[in-house]
Amino acid sequence: MKVLPRAPIVVAGRSGRYDGYNHDGRRGQRDATVLNTAMNKVFAGLVTRGTLTVTAADGQRFTFGDGSGLPVAVAFADRGAQLAFMLDPELRLGELFMEERFKVEQGTIYDFLDLVLRENADEPDPLWAKALDRVRFYLRRLTSLIGRSAAQANVAHHYDLDHRLFRLFLDDDNQYSCAYYEAPADSLETAQLAKMRHIAAKLHIRPQDRILDIGCGWGGLARYLANVAGAAHVTGITLSREQLALARQRAAASQISDRLNFELTDYRDMAGTFERIVSVGMFEHVGFASYATFFRKCRTLLAEDGVMLLHTIGQCDGPNAPNPWLTKYIFPGGYLPALSEMLPAIERAGLIVSDIEVLRLHYATTLRQWRERFMARRDAAKALYDERFCRMWEFYLAMCEAAFHHQNVAVFQLQLVRRQTAAPLTREYIGIRETELRAAEASVEPRR
């Protein structure tokens, strides 16, 4: 989240109750005035369109923007919350929302994030914010040294949550990655099916192919590749015990159980040769320091005439520091790669990039549908966990949706080969194969 201190634009304000500090002294009033002045500069720089009303800790209200659009109103519960937001909004805003010290009184937390982010994608950060971001950027080398035990713990933190939580907002096939919207009005189920179809087409699967799915989730893509795309065998590996259990359960209940295998295995410990390798939504957890290891291992596992498809969230404007709130609460060890970080490691590993596609805004739509489903079933999530957890997940889904809308974040699909001739030389085959797969989908058993 960008913070831009500019001259204050106070459209409306009033005196209100004080926040309880230094009732009888001028120092408390002076401190509140200084804090409110600084806050005004921040929000005046962030919001020039729309309508945002901010209630400060001392009860004063300030309105920003041009009065257009649906109004959004927020409030700071205490002066400490207001100061924390000013000093480190990337970390503290989410924490304050979880603690109910930053309250949304009109609209939603997504409406607030959308309002403050949409005008500022190309604006420079202040010097102090740049310095803090630079420190976090250089620390990524240390935090991205992810060994096997750390990788297991990081995955367990998020993916070993109660599987009933994910069922509240995911599609029927439990696809927990960016969907592919061939039409803006597509449902989540339609778009997730299109994503699997698109990936399968790019893999150019032959009947004899053995496939390795690195980070297989609950096994939906693996089942599609065997059941619809016709692969000879698919091995899925994950570090999540919860995902493994459900993937195995669904495989056992299918008519293709003999062509599916799911294992609790780190990619670094895999052996064998596979004609096709796919990895969707896993590379974000590899760690910057392990890129060379990951791609060297993939080259070792990939057959000489093999094809690999890597689907990952990434930074479109170059390397950047990981978001501190997401790292602390949602995805420990997570890091979004830039192409400039991935490509050198791919080249040094001896792999060839045969195709790159950038999916822009598809994830914003996916996240919007996830968020709407989660909020519609919020009471069920609260029954599984608690109010603080629900606020944390609401902020997670809203923040990510806003980032994909307004910041330089997208999804990269990289097709990699060992030989120039392993994949077709033009992209025409992708559309042809998608048409074939769409027809095959109608004739196979339900994948879930």
C-alpha positions in Angstrom: 0.0 0.0 0.0 1.5 3.4 -1.0 1.4 6.3 1.3 1.8 9.8 -0.2 2.0 12.7 2.2 0.8 15.8 0.4 -0.9 19.1 1.5 -4.1 18.3 3.4 -7.5 18.7 1.7 -10.0 18.8 4.5 -13.5 19.0 3.1 -15.3 18.8 6.4 -14.4 18.5 10.0 -15.9 18.8 13.5 -14.8 18.7 17.1 -15.7 15.5 18.9 -14.9 13.5 22.0 -11.3 13.2 23.0 -9.7 9.7 23.0 -8.9 9.5 26.7 -5.3 10.7 26.7 -4.2 13.7 28.7 -7.7 15.2 29.2 -6.4 18.1 31.3 -3.3 18.9 29.4 -2.5 20.8 26.3 0.2 18.3 25.3 -2.3 15.6 24.4 -4.3 18.1 22.4 -1.2 19.3 20.6 -0.1 15.7 19.9 -3.5 14.9 18.5 -3.4 17.9 16.3 0.0 17.0 14.9 -1.1 13.4 14.3 -4.3 14.5 12.5 -2.4 17.0 10.4 0.0 14.2 9.3 -3.0 11.9 8.7 -4.7 14.5 6.5 -1.6 14.8 4.3 -1.6 11.0 3.8 -5.2 10.6 2.9 -5.3 13.8 0.8 -2.6 12.4 -1.3 -4.3 9.0 -1.6 -7.9 10.1 -2.4 -8.8 12.8 -4.8 -11.7 11.0 -6.4 -14.6 9.3 -4.6 -15.6 10.0 -1.0 -13.7 8.9 2.1 -14.6 10.0 5.6 -12.0 9.3 8.3 -12.8 9.6 12.0 -9.6 10.3 14.0 -8.9 8.9 17.4 -10.0 12.1 19.1 -13.4 12.0 17.3 -12.7 14.6 14.6 -14.0 13.7 11.2 -12.3 14.5 7.9 -13.6 13.9 4.4 -11.5 13.5 1.3 -12.2 13.3 -2.4 -14.5 15.0 -4.8 -17.8 13.6 -3.3 -18.4 11.2 -6.2 -19.2 7.5 -5.9 -20.3 5.3 -3.0 -19.1 6.8 0.3 -16.6 5.0 2.4 -16.2 5.8 6.1 -13.5 4.4 8.5 -12.5 5.2 12.0 -9.4 4.8 14.2 -10.3 3.4 17.7 -7.3 5.0 19.5 -4.3 7.2 18.9 -1.9 4.2 18.9 -3.8 2.7 16.0 -3.7 6.0 14.1 0.1 6.3 14.6 0.8 2.7 13.7 -1.1 3.1 10.4 1.0 6.2 9.6 4.3 4.5 10.4 3.9 1.2 8.6 0.6 0.8 6.8 1.6 -2.3 4.8 2.0 -4.3 8.0 -0.2 -2.5 10.5 -3.4 -1.8 8.6 -4.2 -5.5 8.4 -3.4 -6.0 12.0 -5.5 -3.0 13.1 -8.4 -4.3 11.1 -8.0 -7.7 12.7 -7.9 -6.1 16.2 -11.0 -3.9 15.4 -8.9 -0.8 16.0 -9.4 0.3 12.4 -13.1 0.0 11.7 -15.0 0.3 8.5 -18.2 2.1 9.3 -19.6 2.5 5.8 -18.7 0.2 2.9 -16.2 -2.7 3.2 -12.5 -3.0 3.7 -12.2 -3.8 0.0 -14.0 -0.5 -0.8 -11.5 1.3 1.4 -8.5 -0.4 -0.2 -9.9 0.2 -3.7 -10.3 3.8 -3.0 -6.8 4.5 -1.6 -5.0 2.3 -4.2 -6.6 3.1 -7.5 -5.1 6.6 -8.0 -1.6 5.8 -6.7 -0.1 3.0 -8.8 2.4 5.2 -10.5 3.1 7.6 -7.6 6.5 7.5 -5.8 6.6 6.6 -2.1 8.0 9.0 0.4 11.7 8.5 1.4 11.0 6.8 4.7 8.7 4.3 3.1 11.3 3.6 0.4 13.9 3.0 3.1 11.7 0.5 4.9 10.8 -1.3 1.7 14.5 -1.5 0.8 15.4 -3.1 4.1 12.6 -5.7 3.6 13.8 -6.2 0.0 17.4 -7.1 1.0 16.2 -9.3 3.9 14.3 -11.4 1.4 17.6 -13.3 0.6 17.8 -14.4 4.3 14.1 -15.2 4.7 13.9 -17.1 1.4 16.5 -19.7 2.5 13.7 -22.3 2.9 14.9 -25.8 3.8 12.7 -28.9 3.9 11.4 -28.5 7.4 10.7 -24.8 6.9 8.9 -25.5 3.7 6.7 -28.1 5.5 5.9 -25.6 8.3 5.1 -22.8 5.9 2.7 -25.0 3.9 1.0 -26.3 7.1 0.4 -22.8 8.3 -2.0 -22.1 5.5 -2.9 -25.2 3.6 -3.5 -27.5 6.6 -6.3 -25.3 7.9 -9.6 -27.2 8.1 -10.6 -28.2 4.6 -14.2 -27.1 5.3 -12.9 -23.5 5.3 -11.8 -23.7 1.7 -15.0 -25.4 0.7 -16.8 -22.2 1.7 -15.4 -20.2 -1.2 -13.6 -22.4 -3.7 -15.3 -24.0 -6.7 -16.5 -27.6 -6.6 -13.1 -28.9 -7.7 -11.1 -27.0 -5.0 -9.0 -25.0 -7.4 -7.0 -22.6 -5.2 -5.3 -20.6 -7.9 -6.1 -18.0 -10.6 -9.0 -18.9 -12.8 -9.1 -18.2 -16.5 -12.0 -16.0 -17.7 -12.8 -16.5 -21.4 -15.8 -14.2 -20.9 -16.3 -11.5 -18.2 -19.5 -13.1 -17.0 -18.1 -16.6 -16.5 -18.9 -18.3 -13.1 -16.0 -19.4 -10.9 -16.6 -23.0 -11.8 -16.6 -22.2 -15.6 -13.4 -20.2 -15.3 -11.5 -22.7 -13.1 -12.4 -25.5 -15.6 -11.1 -23.2 -18.4 -7.9 -22.7 -16.5 -7.3 -26.5 -16.3 -8.2 -26.8 -20.0 -5.8 -24.0 -20.9 -2.9 -25.6 -19.0 -3.6 -29.0 -20.3 -3.6 -27.7 -23.9 -0.2 -26.0 -23.4 1.2 -29.2 -22.0 0.4 -30.9 -25.3 -0.2 -34.2 -23.6 0.2 -37.5 -25.4 -1.5 -40.8 -24.3 1.8 -42.3 -23.1 2.9 -39.3 -21.0 3.6 -39.5 -17.4 3.1 -36.2 -15.6 4.5 -34.8 -12.4 2.3 -32.2 -10.6 4.5 -30.2 -8.2 2.2 -28.7 -5.5 -0.8 -30.6 -6.5 -3.3 -29.1 -4.0 -6.4 -31.2 -3.5 -5.7 -33.1 -6.8 -8.2 -31.5 -9.1 -5.7 -30.7 -11.9 -4.1 -34.1 -11.7 -7.5 -35.8 -12.1 -8.3 -33.5 -15.1 -5.0 -34.4 -16.8 -5.6 -38.1 -16.4 -9.4 -38.2 -16.8 -9.9 -35.6 -19.6 -6.5 -34.9 -21.2 -5.8 -38.7 -21.3 -2.3 -38.8 -19.6 -1.0 -42.3 -18.9 -0.3 -41.5 -15.3 -0.1 -38.4 -13.0 1.9 -38.1 -9.8 1.0 -35.3 -7.5 3.2 -34.1 -4.7 2.3 -31.8 -1.9 3.6 -30.8 1.6 0.1 -30.4 3.0 -1.3 -33.4 4.9 -4.9 -32.0 4.6 -4.6 -31.7 0.9 -3.0 -35.1 0.5 -5.8 -36.8 2.4 -8.5 -35.3 0.3 -6.6 -35.8 -3.0 -6.2 -39.5 -2.2 -9.8 -39.9 -1.1 -11.1 -38.4 -4.3 -8.7 -40.4 -6.4 -9.8 -43.7 -4.8 -13.4 -42.8 -5.5 -12.7 -42.2 -9.2 -12.6 -44.6 -12.1 -9.0 -43.7 -12.8 -7.5 -44.4 -9.4 -4.8 -46.7 -11.1 -3.5 -43.7 -13.0 -3.2 -41.3 -10.1 -0.7 -41.2 -7.2 -0.4 -38.6 -4.5 2.6 -38.3 -2.2 3.7 -36.1 0.7 7.0 -35.2 -0.9 9.3 -32.2 -1.3 10.1 -31.5 -4.9 13.8 -31.7 -4.0 13.4 -35.4 -3.1 11.7 -36.6 -6.2 13.3 -39.1 -8.6 12.4 -40.5 -12.0 11.6 -39.1 -15.4 8.4 -37.4 -16.5 7.3 -36.5 -20.0 5.3 -33.5 -18.6 5.7 -31.4 -15.5 3.2 -28.9 -14.2 3.3 -26.6 -11.2 0.4 -24.3 -10.4 0.5 -21.8 -7.5 3.5 -23.5 -5.8 6.5 -21.5 -7.1 5.5 -18.6 -4.8 6.6 -20.8 -1.9 9.9 -21.9 -3.3 11.9 -18.9 -2.0 14.1 -16.6 -4.0 17.3 -18.3 -2.8 16.1 -21.6 -4.1 15.2 -20.7 -7.7 18.3 -22.3 -9.1 17.7 -25.5 -7.1 14.1 -25.7 -8.3 14.8 -25.3 -12.0 17.8 -27.6 -11.9 15.7 -30.3 -10.3 12.9 -29.8 -12.8 15.4 -30.2 -15.7 16.6 -33.5 -14.1 13.1 -34.8 -13.8 12.0 -33.7 -17.3 12.4 -36.1 -20.2 14.6 -35.0 -23.1 11.5 -34.3 -25.2 9.4 -33.2 -22.2 7.3 -30.0 -21.7 6.9 -28.1 -18.4 4.2 -25.5 -17.6 4.8 -23.2 -14.6 1.9 -21.1 -13.4 2.9 -18.5 -10.8 1.9 -15.1 -9.4 4.6 -12.5 -10.2 5.7 -8.9 -10.2 5.4 -7.1 -13.5 7.6 -4.1 -12.5 10.7 -6.0 -11.3 11.8 -7.5 -8.0 10.1 -6.2 -4.8 9.9 -6.9 -1.1 7.2 -9.4 0.0 4.2 -7.9 1.7 5.0 -8.0 5.5 1.4 -8.6 6.5 0.9 -11.5 4.1 4.2 -13.0 5.2 3.4 -12.8 8.9 -0.3 -14.0 8.8 -1.1 -15.8 5.6 1.9 -17.1 3.6 5.1 -17.3 5.6 8.1 -17.6 3.3 6.0 -16.5 0.3 7.7 -14.4 -2.4 6.3 -13.2 -5.7 9.0 -13.5 -8.5 9.8 -11.1 -11.2 10.5 -12.5 -14.7 14.0 -10.9 -14.3 14.6 -13.2 -11.3 13.2 -16.3 -12.9 14.7 -16.3 -16.3 18.4 -16.3 -15.4 17.8 -19.3 -13.1 15.9 -21.1 -15.9 18.7 -20.4 -18.4 21.4 -21.5 -16.1 19.5 -24.7 -15.4 19.6 -25.6 -19.1 15.9 -25.1 -19.8 14.5 -23.2 -22.7 11.6 -20.8 -22.4 9.3 -21.8 -25.3 6.3 -19.6 -24.4 5.2 -17.0 -21.9 1.7 -15.7 -21.3 0.7 -13.0 -18.8 -2.8 -13.3 -17.3 -3.8 -9.8 -16.4 -6.7 -9.1 -14.1 -7.9 -12.7 -14.2 -6.8 -13.1 -10.5 -8.6 -9.9 -9.5 -11.9 -11.5 -10.8 -11.1 -14.8 -9.1 -10.4 -13.1 -5.8 -13.6 -11.1 -6.1 -15.6 -14.2 -6.5 -13.8 -15.9 -3.6 -14.3 -12.9 -1.3 -18.0 -12.7 -2.1 -18.5 -16.4 -1.4 -16.5 -16.2 1.8 -18.5 -13.2 3.1 -21.8 -14.9 2.2 -20.7 -17.8 4.4 -18.8 -15.9 7.0 -20.8 -17.3 9.9 -19.7 -20.8 8.9 -16.1 -19.7 8.9 -16.6 -18.1 12.3 -18.0 -21.4 13.6 -14.8 -23.1 12.5 -12.5 -20.5 13.9 -13.4 -17.1 15.4 -14.1 -13.4 14.7 -10.5 -12.4 14.5 -9.7 -15.2 12.0 -12.7 -14.1 9.8 -11.4 -10.5 9.8 -8.0 -11.7 8.9 -9.3 -13.7 5.9 -11.6 -10.9 4.8 -8.6 -8.6 4.8 -6.4 -11.1 3.0 -8.9 -11.7 0.1 -9.7 -7.9 -0.1 -6.1 -6.8 -0.1 -5.1 -9.3 -2.8 -8.0 -8.4 -5.0 -7.2 -4.7 -4.7 -3.5 -5.4 -5.5 -4.3 -7.4 -8.6 -6.6 -4.5 -9.7 -4.3 -1.6 -9.1 -0.8 -2.7 -8.6 1.7 -4.4 -11.0 0.9 -8.0 -10.0 -0.2 -10.7 -12.5 0.1 -14.4 -13.2 2.8 -15.8 -15.5 2.5 -19.0 -17.4 5.9 -20.2 -18.6 6.2 -23.2 -20.9 9.7 -24.7 -20.6 11.4 -27.4 -22.6 14.8 -29.1 -22.9 14.8 -29.2 -26.7 13.6 -26.7 -29.2 11.4 -29.3 -31.0 9.6 -30.5 -27.8 6.6 -28.1 -28.3 4.8 -27.1 -31.5 6.4 -24.1 -33.2 3.3 -21.9 -33.3 0.6 -21.3 -30.7 -2.3 -22.5 -33.0 -2.2 -25.9 -31.3 -3.4 -24.4 -28.0 -6.8 -23.4 -29.4 -7.2 -26.6 -31.3 -6.4 -28.7 -28.2 -8.8 -26.7 -26.1 -11.6 -27.4 -28.5 -10.8 -31.2 -28.2 -10.6 -31.0 -24.4 -13.9 -29.1 -24.2 -15.6 -31.9 -26.1 -13.9 -34.6 -23.9 -15.2 -32.9 -20.7 -18.7 -33.8 -21.6 -18.1 -37.5 -21.8 -16.1 -38.2 -18.7 -17.2 -38.8 -15.1 -17.4 -35.8 -12.7 -13.9 -34.9 -11.6 -14.7 -34.3 -8.0 
